[in-house]
Amino acid sequence: MAATTPSSTTGEKTYDELSKGRRWFLLILASIGSSIIYAPAYLKAVFYDPLQKALGVTNEQLGAVFGAYAITALVCYLPSGIIADKVRMRTLSSVGFLATAVLTGVYALLPSLTLLYILFIAMGITTIFIWWGVRYKLVRLVSKEDEYPKRIGLSYGIYGVAGLLIGLISTAVVAMVGENLGLGVSIYLGFLAVVIFILGILSLLFIPKFAGEIKHESGFNLSEFVSAFRNPVVWIAAVSLFFVYFFYTGVTYTTPYLTGVLGASLVVATIIANIRNYGITLLSGPAFGYIADRFKPSTTIVAGCLAFIVALGALMLLPANQGAIVAGVILVVILGFVANGAFGVVSAQLTEGKVPLHYFGAATGLLSVIGFLPDTFSSIWFGRIMDSHADAAGNVGAAAYETIFAILIGAAVIAAVCSLILFLYVRRQNARNAAKD
């Protein structure tokens, strides 16, 4: 009798046993999910003015609510990586989606500030502790190691498609409700809740049991985390991510800049925000993924940081009037392109440094703990800067944005230096390994 493979007796699937169509479907599911599951928590990125007014909070309070989410996320990033190595992707994905859908439905009711804090803390648990490890590891499971840089870049392109589609809906809502901003925000959040719920059902039905995705042992062995903690590549990539993510998220403040300083309408600013956050990712994700695959993720990030510095510097030099709107819009789109592209390939530095698969989930957890720290303070910091430069009517002056943009340029400079250090470190390690052989 012919011997059976472990996967055939346990129902687990290996990369080769999945059809090409199934692999593509799972890549798309993970990519769309990573765009939409975070849309409620990050709504201020494209809906800043309507959201602030609908909730009746100040800029600093809005930043503080998001800060509560970010602090929860910080606590959850590391265990989420360990969980991703211990629990099936199907379980994590379906539970994360379905729980987030329920919370988003409550958010759509525009609750009090106190309940908002509770909701955002809960979303930190469902989207980070439960779901965060799914995106990177699921993409890794449906990719060969040398395919990962290209696939993660492509994943961000698909992320952009999903984000653009929901962004078009947000724009339509803004145009439809006019001055009734509370209704518009509620309708949009309700729509997101339904879509996230559907993604949860699809995850439950179509994500298989992967061979080798978890270790069949009792308890939580922290050896994977220890291995990741000792790997210099993980630490250098994490610091690089910290500063890339800092300016990547900071670009969202170009939305209120367009309306408050250059005088763009709310509809125009919302359209540009969606293009900047999602639409441009259709190009930047695959483009940066291809470049990172052809050259190196680290050097690709360095180039992206330099382009970001030039574009943001040019935006700061524009005159603060409506005559500069067209130039401002072009520069904002360019900023979105390079920021999204650089952020999209940061995790590929782990494969550039050949971080092993058996603790890849733990490595992404450690990467996230450090890399996403800006979320815990940047929104509050920038919100305070905006409030301090606001007049009695709440209009924020140009000086606030000049300060914020200068900080973002500094972050891009440091990010470029970090990625250059990673490139030099990996090259030196490769040379040492070649000499041993």
Sequence and secondary structure as in RCSB ss.txt:
>XXXX:A:sequence
MAATTPSSTTGEKTYDELSKGRRWFLLILASIGSSIIYAPAYLKAVFYDPLQKALGVTNEQLGAVFGAYAITALV
CYLPSGIIADKVRMRTLSSVGFLATAVLTGVYALLPSLTLLYILFIAMGITTIFIWWGVRYKLVRLVSKEDEYPK
RIGLSYGIYGVAGLLIGLISTAVVAMVGENLGLGVSIYLGFLAVVIFILGILSLLFIPKFAGEIKHESGFNLSEF
VSAFRNPVVWIAAVSLFFVYFFYTGVTYTTPYLTGVLGASLVVATIIANIRNYGITLLSGPAFGYIADRFKPSTT
IVAGCLAFIVALGALMLLPANQGAIVAGVILVVILGFVANGAFGVVSAQLTEGKVPLHYFGAATGLLSVIGFLPD
TFSSIWFGRIMDSHADAAGNVGAAAYETIFAILIGAAVIAAVCSLILFLYVRRQNARNAAKD
>XXXX:A:secstr
     HHHHH  B TTTS HHHHHHHHHHHHHHHHHTTTTTTTHHHHHHHHHHHHT  HHHHHHHHHHHHHHHHH
HHHHHHHHHTTS HHHHHHHHHHHHHHHHHHHTT   HHHHHHHHHHHHIIIIIITHHHHHHHHHHTS GGGHHH
HHHHHHHHHHHHHHHHHHHHHHHHHHHTT HHHHHHHHHHHHHHHHHHHHHHHHHH   BTTSS   SS  THHH
HHHHH HHHHHHHHHHHHHHHHHHHGGGHHHHHHHTS   HHHHHHHHHIIIIITHHHHHHHHHHHHHHS HHHH
HHHHHHHHHHHHHHHHTS SSGGGHHHHHHHHHHHHHHHHHHHHTTTHHHHHTT  GGGHHHHHHHHHHHHTGGG
GTHHHHHHHHHHHTB TT  B HHHHHHHHHHHHHHHHHHHHHHHHHHHHHHHHHHHHHHH 
